[in-house]
């Protein structure tokens, strides 16, 4: 608003300078506008705060009872016993089994002086031979000698004869009999008689051509 009054004053001064007969109008100062106040009261909630219709549950269970902590015992420290280095001990054993009813026939014997192990075993094989194994074991390894006694015998193969099934050559039921073909009369069908078609001859005149004049 102040800018407008200043501009109007400057404009009037310019007009007076241009035209001396023109008088400068005088305008009253504008009154100050009061600050606008809200015409409505502040909104307030028209409903009360909700109240729960049920009481807040209170726990009524007893406090848990925990057993007293177990006393802390120190784990016993077990030490692995030191492996004792026992030198090899000499030994000697032998056994044998022979049972003709179950065809069991074998034996084994072994001896050691603490450094070298020697022994042998023998067994009766199903083919009638006896297998004998003599071995020796020392720091250099295991060496075995295998040999056989007796001669292998095998049962002669005898195929089981199977009787052949005897099938009858002719069936046991009687054969069907059919009458001869001539006994049936041949059906008599009349031969169709078709008339010969007759076509009319076309009636057209023979064309006449003029004789050429040479």
Wavefront OBJ file of the C-alpha trace (Angstrom):
o trace
v 0.000 0.000 0.000
v 2.854 2.354 0.836
v 4.346 1.770 -2.564
v 1.076 2.785 -4.172
v 0.966 6.089 -2.207
v 4.550 6.872 -3.155
v 3.869 6.087 -6.767
v 0.745 8.269 -6.737
v 2.701 11.172 -5.204
v 5.432 10.907 -7.786
v 2.883 10.748 -10.547
v 1.085 13.897 -9.210
v 4.380 15.767 -8.953
v 5.156 14.885 -12.515
v 1.770 16.119 -13.640
v 2.208 19.447 -11.800
v 5.577 19.928 -13.383
v 4.075 19.277 -16.774
v 0.900 21.338 -16.134
v 1.111 24.147 -13.538
v -2.675 24.484 -13.451
v -3.070 20.980 -12.126
v -3.393 20.753 -8.325
v -1.998 17.859 -6.381
v -4.816 15.865 -4.800
v -4.456 14.913 -1.172
v -5.475 11.443 0.045
v -5.876 10.377 3.653
v -3.433 7.851 4.951
v -4.852 4.351 4.907
v -5.907 2.963 8.207
v -4.038 -0.047 9.534
v -5.877 -3.316 9.006
v -6.365 -5.423 12.147
v -4.950 -8.913 12.098
v -7.524 -11.465 11.076
v -8.624 -13.683 13.952
v -10.222 -17.106 13.480
v -13.976 -16.905 13.810
v -14.263 -20.517 15.063
v -13.090 -21.999 18.334
v -10.453 -24.690 18.423
v -11.888 -28.118 17.846
v -12.069 -30.292 20.936
v -12.925 -33.978 20.947
v -16.563 -34.533 21.771
v -16.005 -38.092 23.046
v -14.130 -39.282 26.134
v -11.057 -41.452 25.865
v -11.988 -45.160 25.545
v -11.777 -47.135 28.730
v -11.372 -50.894 28.472
v -14.538 -52.613 29.786
v -12.458 -55.407 31.367
v -9.802 -55.152 34.046
v -6.205 -55.680 33.128
v -5.335 -59.328 33.875
v -2.904 -59.806 36.681
v -0.871 -63.007 36.719
v -1.758 -65.143 39.701
v 0.604 -68.077 39.171
v 3.382 -68.643 41.682
v 6.906 -67.775 40.829
v 8.842 -70.742 39.381
v 11.041 -72.592 41.789
v 14.384 -73.634 40.379
v 16.529 -76.263 42.039
v 19.727 -75.205 43.595
v 22.602 -75.201 41.142
v 24.806 -78.207 41.209
v 28.226 -77.643 42.653
v 30.888 -77.230 40.041
v 33.264 -80.164 40.130
v 36.474 -80.138 38.304
v 36.702 -82.712 35.562
v 39.282 -85.301 36.459
v 42.232 -85.244 34.145
v 42.888 -88.643 32.657
v 46.258 -89.304 31.216
v 46.640 -91.834 28.463
v 48.806 -94.630 29.725
v 52.064 -94.925 27.948
v 52.149 -97.811 25.524
v 54.359 -100.473 26.848
v 56.738 -101.924 24.352
v 56.541 -105.654 24.886
v 58.848 -107.742 22.766
v 57.240 -110.601 20.800
v 56.822 -113.717 22.885
v 57.419 -117.235 21.621
v 54.324 -119.396 21.084
v 53.362 -122.727 19.650
v 49.908 -124.176 18.877
v 48.275 -126.828 16.712
v 44.769 -128.172 16.101
v 43.042 -130.583 13.721
v 39.437 -131.341 12.714
v 38.230 -134.496 10.973
v 34.534 -135.267 10.564
v 33.649 -137.669 7.787
v 29.914 -137.090 8.137
v 30.246 -133.391 7.255
v 33.315 -133.844 5.004
v 35.424 -131.641 7.294
v 39.122 -132.476 7.308
v 41.666 -129.728 8.052
v 44.483 -128.916 10.497
v 46.744 -126.013 11.403
v 49.954 -125.625 13.372
v 52.186 -122.606 13.977
v 55.256 -121.768 16.066
v 57.323 -118.657 16.754
v 60.551 -117.894 18.583
v 59.639 -114.210 18.986
v 61.192 -113.151 15.712
v 60.268 -115.658 13.005
v 56.845 -117.286 12.624
v 56.589 -120.615 10.802
v 53.625 -122.849 10.289
v 51.489 -124.876 7.919
v 47.879 -125.827 7.394
v 46.168 -128.463 5.293
v 42.578 -128.831 4.116
v 40.675 -131.452 2.163
v 39.218 -129.917 -1.038
v 35.869 -130.962 -2.546
v 37.641 -132.606 -5.518
v 39.417 -135.074 -3.219
v 42.836 -133.389 -3.146
v 44.541 -132.126 -0.013
v 45.930 -128.602 -0.102
v 49.050 -128.089 2.054
v 50.379 -124.572 2.686
v 53.706 -124.052 4.451
v 54.561 -120.447 5.315
v 57.162 -118.299 7.007
v 56.840 -114.715 8.249
v 59.648 -112.472 9.473
v 60.925 -108.928 9.027
v 61.316 -109.565 5.288
v 57.623 -110.420 4.751
v 55.399 -113.457 4.291
v 56.419 -116.368 2.079
v 54.102 -119.318 1.426
v 54.610 -122.618 -0.401
v 51.423 -124.285 -1.709
v 51.231 -127.877 -2.886
v 48.547 -130.502 -3.410
v 48.353 -134.184 -2.601
v 46.173 -136.738 -4.324
v 44.334 -136.610 -7.643
v 41.280 -134.574 -8.411
v 38.209 -136.716 -8.936
v 34.957 -135.523 -10.377
v 31.692 -137.411 -10.496
v 30.742 -138.610 -13.929
v 28.033 -136.519 -15.427
v 24.913 -138.561 -15.924
v 22.074 -136.652 -17.440
v 18.690 -137.448 -15.977
v 16.493 -139.001 -18.649
v 13.204 -137.268 -19.086
v 10.368 -139.393 -20.480
v 8.889 -138.048 -23.657
v 5.323 -136.970 -23.502
v 3.150 -139.189 -25.664
v 0.687 -137.154 -27.665
v -2.085 -138.958 -29.610
v -1.670 -138.672 -33.350
v -5.362 -138.384 -34.000
v -7.726 -136.454 -31.752
v -10.034 -138.503 -29.617
v -13.148 -136.611 -30.653
v -14.994 -137.592 -33.877
v -14.425 -135.514 -36.958
v -17.387 -133.481 -38.199
v -19.107 -134.684 -41.331
v -20.280 -132.244 -43.980
v -22.719 -133.106 -46.822
v -21.407 -133.011 -50.354
v -21.688 -129.779 -52.260
v -23.925 -131.339 -54.948
v -26.632 -132.082 -52.434
v -27.453 -128.412 -52.147
v -29.725 -127.084 -54.959
v -28.384 -124.098 -56.771
v -30.672 -121.065 -56.464
v -32.351 -120.034 -59.718
v -32.241 -116.316 -60.357
v -33.951 -114.918 -63.508
v -31.572 -113.161 -65.833
v -32.401 -109.476 -66.183
v -33.651 -108.437 -69.650
v -32.580 -104.944 -70.521
v -33.972 -103.379 -73.792
v -31.449 -102.002 -76.201
v -31.365 -98.202 -75.993
v -32.507 -96.339 -79.118
v -31.052 -92.946 -79.875
v -32.616 -90.678 -82.536
v -30.276 -89.681 -85.322
v -29.582 -85.962 -85.584
v -31.495 -84.255 -88.449
v -29.145 -81.724 -89.937
v -28.578 -80.901 -93.626
v -25.336 -81.541 -95.307
v -23.390 -78.288 -95.834
v -23.105 -77.086 -99.500
v -19.939 -75.333 -100.544
v -19.659 -73.366 -103.853
v -17.240 -74.764 -106.337
v -14.179 -72.644 -106.801
v -13.870 -70.867 -110.196
v -10.359 -71.043 -111.669
l 1 2 3 4 5 6 7 8 9 10 11 12 13 14 15 16 17 18 19 20 21 22 23 24 25 26 27 28 29 30 31 32 33 34 35 36 37 38 39 40 41 42 43 44 45 46 47 48 49 50 51 52 53 54 55 56 57 58 59 60 61 62 63 64 65 66 67 68 69 70 71 72 73 74 75 76 77 78 79 80 81 82 83 84 85 86 87 88 89 90 91 92 93 94 95 96 97 98 99 100 101 102 103 104 105 106 107 108 109 110 111 112 113 114 115 116 117 118 119 120 121 122 123 124 125 126 127 128 129 130 131 132 133 134 135 136 137 138 139 140 141 142 143 144 145 146 147 148 149 150 151 152 153 154 155 156 157 158 159 160 161 162 163 164 165 166 167 168 169 170 171 172 173 174 175 176 177 178 179 180 181 182 183 184 185 186 187 188 189 190 191 192 193 194 195 196 197 198 199 200 201 202 203 204 205 206 207 208 209 210 211 212 213 214
